Amino acid sequence: MSLGDDNDGFGGGSGQTRTRLPEGGSGDPYDDTRRPPARSSRSLITVVGVVVLLIAAIAFANRGGGKGDTDNTSGTSPTSDNRNPTSATGVRPVTGKNGQIPTGFARDEQGAQSAASNYAVALGSDGMFQPGPRRSIVETIHDPAIAADLVKRLDASYSPGFMANLGLTAEGTAPAGLTFVSRTVPIGAKVRDFTNDTATVEVWCTGLVGLAGEGSTKPVTSTWFTITEKLKWLGNDWKIVSSEQAEGPTPVNGDNRASTADDIAEAVKGYGGFTYAR
């Protein structure tokens, strides 16, 4: 699917990503009954080779009412990181920021994985649903050669009709009394290909999307996906030149009971995000 389609639909070294300290009644769909996992369809959107991380949004919007591992081709030999993939590894994350997005990643495999993980978080944030923040996110993390055109196409795709289907206003904000939730949380990352100037990184993620609050007909649900980002070294940092997303790997749904609307809304407001580092 491309942005020119009539439908405004959206499609997301071995080792584990290390998390750093934070930056900074009736009709209630969040009642104590356990919700079955969503089974909505997902699709991809391609813009000049860029597939934007928005699979959760289309799954959310389409709800009615109510790869096997790839060998590391960098030529590096196995390390203790590979033998113990559940251990946190690598160097400290960057300290620089452009707005809320970390910048200044190292020009190595660890830096590429850190960049890809943090870029996945930015692309899955609620800022992508508002024109100003969306432009800033896209321009910060993409190759300038494609960023301007991508912004124009995304602006056209986030139409009032699409926003209404998400339960949002035309400006991408939640109705009064509700809290819009759109978060991506990287679980781990690995390098598929690496050179001094380019990198291909897979980031396994879980995401949250929905409207939290009493009376919401679009309750917050979770998704699992893997985003593959092709990066290029430009201006002393990694930039996205293209990305694609696939569903899963998805774990078996647990036995946790769904929280109330107020609990979800308070959690979103009270718990800040993280900077991710390989």
C-alpha positions in Angstrom: 0.0 0.0 0.0 1.2 3.5 -0.7 0.1 6.9 0.6 -1.6 7.5 -2.7 -4.1 4.8 -2.0 -7.7 5.8 -1.2 -7.6 4.1 2.2 -5.7 5.9 4.9 -4.4 2.7 6.4 -1.1 2.1 8.1 0.9 -1.0 8.7 6.3 -1.4 13.0 25.4 -8.4 16.6 22.6 -10.3 18.5 21.7 -9.2 22.0 19.1 -7.5 24.1 18.3 -3.8 24.3 19.4 -2.2 27.5 17.0 0.3 29.2 18.4 3.5 30.7 16.9 5.7 33.3 13.8 7.9 32.4 14.2 11.2 30.6 12.6 13.2 32.2 -19.4 1.8 35.6 -21.4 0.1 32.9 -20.1 0.6 29.4 -16.5 0.9 30.7 -14.3 -1.1 28.2 -11.6 -1.2 30.9 -13.8 -3.2 33.4 -12.4 -6.2 35.2 -13.3 -8.7 32.5 -10.4 -10.1 30.5 -10.3 -8.9 26.9 -9.4 -11.3 24.1 -6.4 -10.3 22.0 -7.2 -8.1 19.0 -7.3 -9.9 15.6 -7.5 -6.8 13.4 -5.7 -6.8 10.1 -2.4 -5.0 9.6 -0.9 -3.4 6.5 2.2 -1.6 5.4 2.6 1.9 4.0 5.6 2.7 1.8 6.8 6.2 1.1 9.9 6.6 -1.1 11.1 3.4 0.4 10.1 4.3 4.0 7.6 2.2 5.8 6.4 4.1 8.8 5.9 2.5 12.2 2.2 2.8 12.6 0.9 -0.8 12.5 -0.8 -0.4 15.9 -2.7 2.7 14.6 -4.4 0.8 11.8 -5.3 -2.1 14.0 -6.8 0.3 16.4 -8.6 2.3 13.8 -10.1 -0.8 12.1 -11.7 -2.1 15.3 -15.4 -1.9 15.2 -17.3 0.0 17.9 -17.0 -1.0 21.3 11.2 -14.1 10.5 13.6 -16.4 11.3 16.9 -15.0 12.6 19.3 -13.6 10.0 23.0 -14.2 10.3 25.1 -11.2 11.3 27.0 -10.2 8.2 29.2 -7.7 9.8 32.1 -10.2 10.0 32.4 -10.0 13.7 33.1 -13.1 15.7 30.8 -14.4 18.5 31.2 -12.6 21.8 29.9 -13.1 25.3 27.0 -10.9 24.2 25.9 -13.5 21.7 26.3 -16.3 24.1 24.2 -14.5 26.7 21.6 -12.6 24.7 19.5 -11.8 27.8 22.3 -9.8 29.5 22.4 -6.0 29.2 25.4 -5.1 27.2 27.2 -2.1 25.5 28.2 1.4 26.3 26.3 4.2 27.9 23.6 5.8 25.7 24.0 9.3 24.1 23.5 12.4 26.2 22.5 14.7 23.3 18.9 15.3 22.3 17.0 17.0 19.5 13.7 17.9 21.2 12.7 14.6 22.9 14.7 12.3 20.6 18.2 11.1 21.6 20.9 12.0 19.0 24.6 11.6 18.5 24.9 7.8 18.4 28.2 6.0 18.0 29.4 5.0 14.5 29.4 1.3 15.3 27.0 -1.7 15.6 26.0 -0.7 19.1 25.3 2.8 18.1 23.2 1.7 15.1 21.1 -0.6 17.4 20.6 2.2 19.9 19.6 4.6 17.2 17.1 2.2 15.6 15.5 1.4 19.0 15.0 5.1 19.9 13.7 5.9 16.5 11.1 3.2 16.8 10.0 4.8 20.0 9.6 8.2 18.3 7.7 6.8 15.3 5.3 5.0 17.6 4.6 8.0 19.8 1.4 10.1 20.0 3.4 13.0 18.5 3.1 11.4 15.1 -0.7 12.2 15.2 -0.2 15.9 15.4 1.2 18.0 12.4 3.9 20.0 14.3 5.4 17.2 16.3 5.1 14.8 13.4 7.2 17.1 11.2 9.8 17.4 13.9 10.0 13.7 14.4 10.3 12.8 10.7 12.9 15.5 10.0 15.0 14.6 13.0 15.4 10.9 12.4 15.2 10.5 8.6 17.6 11.2 5.7 16.9 14.8 4.6 16.7 13.6 1.0 13.3 11.9 1.8 12.1 13.7 4.9 10.3 16.7 3.2 8.3 14.5 0.9 7.5 12.0 3.6 6.1 14.8 5.8 3.8 16.0 3.0 2.5 12.5 2.3 1.9 11.8 6.0 0.1 15.1 6.5 -2.3 14.1 3.7 -2.8 10.6 5.1 -3.6 11.8 8.7 -7.0 13.0 7.4 -9.9 14.1 9.5 -11.7 10.9 8.6 -8.8 8.8 9.7 -8.5 10.7 13.0 -12.2 10.3 13.6 -11.9 6.6 13.1 -9.3 6.6 15.9 -11.6 8.6 18.1 -9.4 11.7 17.8 -10.1 15.3 16.8 -9.0 16.5 13.4 -5.9 17.9 15.2 -5.0 14.5 16.6 -6.0 15.2 20.2 -8.2 13.1 22.4 -11.8 14.3 23.2 -12.3 16.0 26.6 -12.1 13.5 29.5 -10.1 10.9 27.5 -6.3 10.3 27.2 -4.9 9.1 23.8 -2.2 6.4 24.3 0.3 5.6 21.6 3.6 4.1 22.8 6.2 1.7 21.4 8.5 -0.2 23.8 11.6 -2.0 22.3 12.2 -5.5 23.6 15.5 -6.1 21.9 17.6 -5.3 18.8 20.0 -7.0 16.5 22.2 -6.1 13.5 21.5 -7.8 10.1 24.1 -5.9 8.1 26.7 -3.3 8.9 29.3 -1.2 7.2 31.0 2.0 8.2 28.3 4.0 6.5 25.2 1.8 6.5 23.4 -0.5 8.9 20.3 -2.7 8.8 18.8 -3.2 12.3 15.8 -5.2 13.5 14.0 -4.0 16.6 11.4 -6.3 18.3 8.7 -4.2 20.0 5.5 -4.2 21.8 3.1 -1.2 21.5 0.1 0.3 23.2 -2.6 2.3 21.4 -6.1 3.4 22.3 -8.2 5.9 24.2 -8.1 5.7 28.0 -10.9 7.1 30.0 -14.5 6.5 31.2 -16.8 5.9 28.2 -14.1 5.1 25.7 -15.1 2.9 22.8 -11.5 2.5 21.7 -9.8 0.9 24.8 -6.0 0.7 24.9 -4.7 -2.6 23.5 -1.3 -4.1 22.9 0.5 -5.2 19.7 3.7 -7.0 18.9 5.9 -6.3 15.9 9.4 -6.2 14.5 10.6 -3.1 12.6 13.6 -3.3 10.3 15.3 0.0 9.7 17.9 0.7 7.1 20.2 3.4 8.4 22.8 5.7 6.8 25.6 7.7 8.5 24.8 11.3 7.8 25.9 14.5 9.6 27.6 12.6 12.4 24.6 10.5 13.2 22.5 7.6 12.0 19.4 8.5 9.9 16.6 6.3 8.5 16.5 5.8 4.8 13.9 3.1 4.8 12.0 0.8 7.1 9.6 -2.0 7.1 7.5 -3.8 9.7 6.2 -7.3 10.3 3.8 -8.6 12.9 5.3 -10.5 15.9 6.9 -12.4 17.4 3.9 -12.4 19.6 3.8 -14.2 23.0 0.8 -16.1 24.4 -1.6 -13.7 26.1 -1.2 -13.8 29.9 -3.8 -14.1 32.6 -3.6 -10.4 33.7 -7.0 -8.8 34.1 -7.7 -5.6 32.3 -7.2 -2.5 34.4 -9.9 0.2 34.8 -10.0 3.3 32.6 -8.7 5.5 35.4 -5.8 3.2 36.1 -4.7 3.2 32.5 -5.1 7.0 32.1 -3.1 7.7 35.3 -0.4 5.2 34.3 0.1 7.0 31.0 0.3 10.4 32.7 2.5 9.2 35.5 5.1 6.9 33.9 7.7 8.6 31.7 9.6 7.1 28.8 13.1 5.8 28.5 16.3 6.2 26.4 17.3 2.8 24.9 20.8 1.7 24.4 22.3 -1.6 23.1 
